[in-house]
Amino acid sequence: MLTPAIAAGMLMMGAQAGTDGAAATVPPPMAAPDAPTAAQAPPEGAPQVLVVPPPPVMPNLPGADAPAAAAPQPGEIVVTGHTRPPPGDPLERLNEKSFEAVQSVDKAVVEPVAKAYNKGLPKPARKGLRNFFSNLQEPVVFLAYMLQFKPGKAMETAGRFTINTTLGVAGLFDVAKRKPFFLPYRPNGLANVLGYYGVGPGPYMYLPIVGPTTLRDIIGDTVDKLIVPFAVGKPFNEPKYVIPATILNQLGQRAAFDETIQQIRSEENPYAYYRELYLKQRKAEIEALHGRAVEEPVTPVYGPGLGKAPLPEPTPTP
């Protein structure tokens, strides 16, 4: 029995033949592998039907080679594995190389010295040296608050500097933060002044010796470090003071930073994690100048608060 589709085709072709008075013929196609033989061919004048066998199904054998990918056509979008640097860090690859080089040197040289510094020098002495260097920057903090039109904070800073320079033995002891004064240390500087007035941080950088910074911060910090030597003069502008003071200050910060840096190195992406910690701290300091608090916890990675706050969950920029 004919299938409905073939029967419909034969009826239509028969109707066409009745109308035109001639039978419609279809040129015989090439015989398929399973096509009928000549003895089984339909009678002359009957429509011929081409039976096309389905394409062979290849078995999905284990280990069989996957079909080759088609070549991209003109105008077709091809996505590759290359990713762009995250916003704010256009020099990510260069910064990451710098970070890896610095960490290699730190592990080989600086870290053993910092550990010896921690073991060989009593904690009160280490804290006293850090207080001394922080006290030297109080005139810069005073000037920054004046530029931000915060005379109350500026006067508190001037009071801290006077109390710690006299009663605190040239700043070795932070007497001003204790009773009855209660004047805590508030870091400030030109970089914060720029941020306070809306200047963005600019591109992030990781530089040898300097460490994590931004274009705004490196400009501000450089000016801050030049104020006291130029304003006071000797001995703060002489190499015999500047070189050992810089070494002691950096070594003291590295010693206080040891526990935090070990945690950073244990992260899956230490460079990105360190970058996020630094940028979070900088943002929190600018927000504090406007009287706005931040919800996320901040881990100090520089300044007098090193090692005093717990590390937050890592949220590196993809």
C-alpha positions in Angstrom: 0.0 0.0 0.0 1.3 3.5 -0.9 2.1 5.9 1.8 -0.1 9.1 1.9 2.7 11.3 0.8 3.5 9.2 -2.3 -0.1 8.7 -3.1 -0.8 12.5 -3.0 2.2 13.1 -5.2 0.9 10.6 -7.8 -2.6 12.1 -7.8 -1.3 15.6 -8.3 1.0 14.5 -11.2 -1.9 12.5 -12.7 -4.1 15.6 -12.6 -1.4 17.6 -14.2 -1.1 15.0 -17.0 -4.9 15.1 -17.6 -4.8 18.9 -17.9 -1.9 19.2 -20.3 -2.6 16.0 -22.2 0.9 14.6 -21.6 2.4 12.7 -18.8 5.0 14.5 -16.7 8.2 12.6 -16.3 11.1 13.0 -13.9 14.6 12.2 -15.0 15.7 9.1 -13.2 18.2 9.9 -10.5 21.3 7.9 -9.8 20.5 4.7 -8.1 21.0 4.6 -4.4 22.6 1.5 -2.8 19.2 0.1 -1.9 17.4 1.2 -5.1 15.1 -1.4 -6.8 16.5 -3.4 -9.7 15.3 -3.0 -13.3 12.9 -5.9 -12.9 11.3 -4.1 -10.0 11.1 -0.8 -11.8 7.6 0.8 -11.9 5.6 0.7 -15.2 6.4 3.2 -18.0 4.7 6.5 -17.5 4.4 6.2 -13.7 6.1 8.9 -11.6 9.4 7.9 -10.3 10.3 8.4 -6.6 13.8 8.9 -5.4 14.4 7.2 -2.1 17.3 8.9 -0.3 18.8 6.8 2.5 19.5 8.6 5.8 23.1 9.5 6.5 25.1 6.9 8.3 25.3 7.3 12.0 28.8 7.0 13.3 29.2 5.2 16.6 30.4 7.4 19.5 33.3 5.1 20.4 35.4 6.0 23.4 38.6 7.6 22.4 37.4 8.6 19.0 38.8 11.9 17.7 36.4 14.9 18.1 35.4 16.6 14.8 37.6 19.4 13.8 36.4 22.9 14.7 35.0 24.8 11.8 37.1 27.7 10.6 35.8 31.1 11.5 33.7 32.7 8.8 34.2 36.4 7.7 32.4 38.7 10.2 32.2 36.0 12.8 33.2 37.0 16.4 35.9 34.7 17.9 36.3 34.8 21.7 39.8 34.0 22.9 41.1 33.4 26.4 42.9 36.8 26.7 41.4 39.0 29.4 41.8 42.8 29.8 43.4 44.3 32.9 40.8 45.2 35.6 39.7 48.8 35.9 42.1 50.9 37.8 45.1 48.6 37.1 46.0 49.0 33.4 49.6 47.9 34.2 48.5 44.7 35.9 51.0 42.4 34.1 53.9 44.7 34.8 52.8 45.3 38.4 52.4 41.5 38.9 56.0 40.9 37.7 57.2 43.6 40.0 55.3 42.1 42.9 56.8 38.7 42.2 60.3 40.1 42.0 59.9 42.0 45.3 58.5 39.0 47.1 61.4 36.9 45.9 63.9 39.4 47.3 61.8 39.8 50.5 61.8 36.1 51.2 65.5 35.8 50.6 66.8 38.9 52.3 64.3 41.2 54.0 62.1 38.7 55.8 65.1 37.0 57.7 66.3 40.5 58.7 62.8 41.5 59.8 62.4 38.3 61.9 65.8 39.0 63.5 64.7 42.6 64.1 61.6 41.3 65.9 63.5 38.8 68.0 66.5 41.0 68.8 64.8 44.3 69.6 62.2 44.4 72.4 58.7 45.3 71.5 58.7 48.7 73.4 61.9 49.7 71.5 60.3 48.8 68.2 57.1 50.7 69.1 59.2 53.7 70.2 61.0 53.9 66.9 57.7 53.8 65.0 56.2 56.5 67.3 59.3 58.6 66.6 58.9 58.5 62.8 55.1 59.0 63.1 55.7 62.1 65.2 58.0 63.6 62.6 55.1 63.6 60.2 52.7 65.4 62.5 53.5 68.8 60.8 52.5 67.3 57.5 49.2 66.1 59.1 48.6 69.5 60.5 49.1 71.2 57.1 46.8 68.6 55.4 44.0 69.3 57.9 44.3 73.0 57.3 44.1 72.5 53.5 40.9 70.5 54.1 39.5 73.4 56.2 39.4 71.3 59.4 41.0 73.7 61.9 39.8 71.6 64.9 41.6 68.5 63.8 44.6 70.6 62.8 44.8 72.1 66.4 44.5 68.6 67.9 47.4 67.5 65.7 49.5 70.5 66.8 48.7 69.5 70.4 49.8 65.9 69.8 53.0 67.0 68.3 53.8 69.4 71.2 52.9 66.9 73.9 54.8 63.9 72.3 57.9 66.0 71.4 58.2 67.2 75.0 56.6 64.7 77.4 57.0 61.8 75.0 60.8 62.3 74.7 61.0 63.4 71.0 58.0 61.3 70.1 59.4 57.9 71.4 56.3 57.6 73.6 52.8 58.4 72.4 51.7 60.2 75.6 49.1 62.3 73.8 46.7 59.4 73.1 46.4 58.5 76.8 44.6 60.1 79.6 44.0 63.1 80.2 44.7 64.2 76.6 43.0 61.5 74.5 44.4 62.7 71.2 44.7 59.7 68.9 47.0 59.7 65.9 45.2 60.4 62.6 47.3 59.9 59.5 46.9 62.5 56.8 48.8 64.1 53.9 48.7 65.7 50.5 47.3 62.5 48.8 44.4 62.6 51.2 43.8 66.3 50.5 43.6 65.5 46.7 41.3 62.6 47.4 39.2 64.8 49.7 38.6 67.3 46.9 37.6 64.6 44.4 40.9 63.7 42.7 40.7 60.0 41.7 43.5 57.6 42.7 44.6 57.1 39.1 46.2 53.8 38.0 47.4 51.4 40.6 51.1 50.6 40.7 53.3 48.2 42.6 56.8 49.6 42.8 60.0 48.3 44.3 60.8 49.8 47.7 57.5 51.8 47.6 55.2 48.8 47.4 51.5 49.3 46.5 50.5 52.8 45.5 48.5 54.8 43.0 49.5 57.8 40.8 47.8 60.2 43.3 49.4 58.6 46.3 52.9 58.5 44.9 52.8 62.2 44.1 51.3 63.1 47.5 53.6 60.9 49.5 56.7 62.2 47.7 55.8 65.8 48.6 55.0 64.8 52.2 58.5 63.3 52.6 60.1 66.5 51.3 58.3 68.9 53.6 60.2 68.3 56.8 63.7 68.2 55.3 63.1 71.4 53.4 61.2 73.2 56.3 63.5 72.1 59.1 66.8 71.5 57.3 69.7 69.8 59.2 69.9 67.0 60.1 66.8 65.8 58.3 68.2 66.7 54.9 71.6 65.0 55.3 72.3 61.5 54.0 73.8 60.5 57.4 70.4 60.8 58.8 68.1 60.1 55.9 69.6 56.7 54.9 69.6 55.0 58.3 66.3 56.6 59.3 64.7 55.3 56.1 66.1 51.8 56.6 64.9 51.7 60.2 61.5 53.0 59.4 61.0 50.5 56.5 62.4 47.6 58.6 60.1 48.5 61.5 57.1 48.5 59.1 58.1 45.2 57.5 58.5 43.6 60.9 55.0 44.7 62.0 53.7 43.6 58.7 55.1 40.0 58.8 52.0 38.2 59.9 49.8 40.0 57.4 52.2 39.4 54.5 52.3 35.7 55.3 48.5 35.5 55.1 48.6 37.4 51.8 51.0 35.0 50.3 48.8 32.1 51.2 46.0 33.4 49.0 45.3 32.0 45.5 46.2 35.3 43.9 48.4 37.2 46.3 49.0 40.2 44.0 45.3 40.8 43.5 44.5 40.3 47.1 47.2 42.7 48.3 45.9 45.3 45.7 42.3 45.0 47.1 43.5 45.4 50.7 45.5 48.6 49.8 42.7 50.2 47.8 40.1 49.4 50.5 42.3 51.1 53.1 42.8 54.2 50.9 39.1 54.4 50.2 38.2 54.1 53.9 40.6 56.9 54.8 39.1 59.3 52.2 35.6 58.3 53.3 36.5 59.0 56.9 37.6 62.6 56.0 34.0 63.1 54.8 32.5 61.6 57.9 31.3 58.5 56.1 31.9 55.0 57.5 32.6 51.9 55.4 30.8 48.6 56.1 33.5 46.2 55.0 36.4 45.5 57.4 39.7 47.1 56.6 43.1 45.5 57.2 45.9 48.1 57.5 48.7 47.3 55.1 50.7 50.4 55.8 50.9 53.1 58.6 50.7 52.7 62.4 47.8 50.2 62.3 49.8 47.4 60.8 48.9 44.0 62.2 46.0 45.4 64.4 43.0 44.3 62.3 41.8 40.9 61.2 42.1 40.0 57.5 38.8 40.2 55.6 37.6 37.6 53.1 39.5 37.9 49.8 37.5 39.8 47.1 40.1 40.3 44.3 39.1 42.1 41.2 38.7 39.6 38.3 
